[in-house]
């Protein structure tokens, strides 16, 4: 099967989904000549939507970076099972505009944060499944990957679902705390050398 076509399809889905996020930021309907105070109040009411827009955009960026790295580094060929997992992955990526809009519109309602967290959790779990399928499948050649890179990839694939699960649990108590846990894996998945820094600081050996 053609890996390039799968990567192109995935990139297309990500680009569309990331663009759709902005459509939740509708211009306030205030009439022809609103006062400065009215417009300012209307914009303040949009702050939760802006917050979830930026969080969702960065979360999607994190998943795109991980997805791109996976296909450029780990896999030189694909099969039907990998394609199926990838399509499940994209199906839940495409739900982010809905769950993000729900959270932005009902930012104080705990169930909205839980739905958003579940969306991210499923994406993280399927992403982890993609990685581990490639590692353990006899049909995918990863002999060119160093053991150190494999260990770090496993850590990253575990970190996102784990932190998201903690965020879902915390959503019952505090939505802002939940959002912190949803966003926390971004640090380790997007900033180069983060795991290396943790290893040096704590004396760990990944």
N, C-alpha and C positions, 0 to 999 in steps of 0.2 A: 504494500500500500504506500501511497505517496505522502511522506511526512511534510513536505512543503505545503501541500494543499491543506492539511490539517492545521498547520501553524498559521496559514493565511486566514482560514476560517476563524480560528480562535482570536487572532488579532482583530479581525473585523467585528466579532461579537464584543470584545472588550471596548473597541473604539465607539461602537454604537451605544453600549450601556453607559459608558462614562459621559457621553454627550447627553444622553437622556436625563442624567442627574440634574442638569441645569433647568429642565423644564418644570421642576417643582418650585422654582423661584419665580412665581408669577408677579407681574407688576401690580401693586395694590390698586384697586378700583376705587378712586376717591372723587370722581367727578372732574369737571373741566378745570376748575381753579381751586385746588386744595391749598390750605394754608401751610406754612412751614411746619407748624406744630402737628397738624394732621398727618403730613407726609412722614415726619420724623417718628411719630407714634406707630404708623403703619410699617415703617422699616424696622422699628424695634420689635414689632410682633413677628417679623420674619427671621429674627436671630436664630431661633431653633432650627429653622429650615436651612439657613446658611451653615450652621454648625454641622448638621447631618450631611449636607452637601460635601463639605470639605473632608469630613471624616470618611464618608463613603468613597470619595475620589481617591484619597490616600490609601484606603484599604484595597480598593480595586487596583491601584498602582502596585501595591505590595504583591497581590496575587498575580498580576501580569508579569512582574519582574521574576517571581518564582517560577511561573509557568514557562516563560521564555528561557530562563536558565536551564530548566529541566530538559526542554526539547533540544536546546543547543549543546548541552554538555553531556547529559545522561543517555540520550537515545540517538542512535544512528539509523535505526529502523523502527517501524511500528507494526502492530497487528490489529485485528478486529477488536480484541478485548481492550487494548489500550485506547482505541478510538471510542469504544462504548463508554469507558470511564471518562474520557475527555468530554464527551457530549453531555453526560450527567453533570460534570463539573460546570460546563458552560450554561446548562439549564438553570442552575442555582446562582451563577454569576448574573444572569439576566434578570433575576428577581430583586437584585439590590436596589434599583430605583423604586420599586414598590415598598420594600421594607424600610428603606431610608425615608421615603415620603411619609410613611406611617409614623415613624419615630419623630420626624420633624413636626408633623401636624399635632401629635399627641405626646409631646416631649416629657410630660409629667406622669404619663400613664405607664405603669410598670409593664403591662402586657405588650405594649408597643416596643419597649426595649428588649423584651424577651424574644419577640418575633424577629427583630433585627439581629439579635445575637444568634438565634437558631439558624438564620440564613448564613451568617458568617461561619458558624460552626460546621454546617454541612459542607460548605465550600472547602474549609480546612481539612475535613475528614476525607473528602474525595481526592483532594490534592495529595494528602498523605497516602491514600490508596494507590494513586498513580505512581508515586515514588516507589512504594514498597512492591508493587507489581513489577516495575522495571527491575528492581534489585533481585527479586526472587524468581522471576520468570526465566525459564530456560530459552525462551524465544527472543529475549532482549539481551543484547551483548553490552555489558557495562565493564568489561575487563580493562578498559582504558581509564577507569575512575580510581583514584587513590583511596585507600582505606580512611584516611583523614577526612577527605571530602565527603565520603559516604556518611561518616559519623556526624559531621556538621549538618549535612542535609537531613539526616534523621532527627537531629535535635530541633532544627527549624520546623520540620513537618509536624513534630509533636507540640511545639510551643504555641502555635496559633490555636489549635483546637483546645488545648489545656487552658490558656488564658481566656478564650471565649467562653468556655464552660464556667470558669470562675465568674466572669462577667454576668452570665445568665443567672447564676445563683445570687450574686450581689444585687441584681436588678430588683429582687424582691424587697431589698432594703433601701437602695439608693440608685437612681438612674445615672447620675454623674459618675459614681464609682464603677458602674457597669461599663459606661463608655470608655473609661480609663483602661479597663482590662481588654475591651474590644480593640483599642488602638495600640496597646503596649507592644504586641509582636512586631509592629512596624519597625521599631528600633532595630531588632535583630535580623529582620528580613531585608531591610533596605540600606542601612548604613554599613558600608564596607568595613570589614575587620572587627566588627562588634564581638563576635564569638572569640576571635583571637585575643582581643583585649580582656575579655572575661577570663579566658584561660590563663593569661599571664598574670592577671591581678589575683586570682584565687588559687593559682598553682594547680589548675586542673589539666588533664590531658585528654583532649577530645580525640 
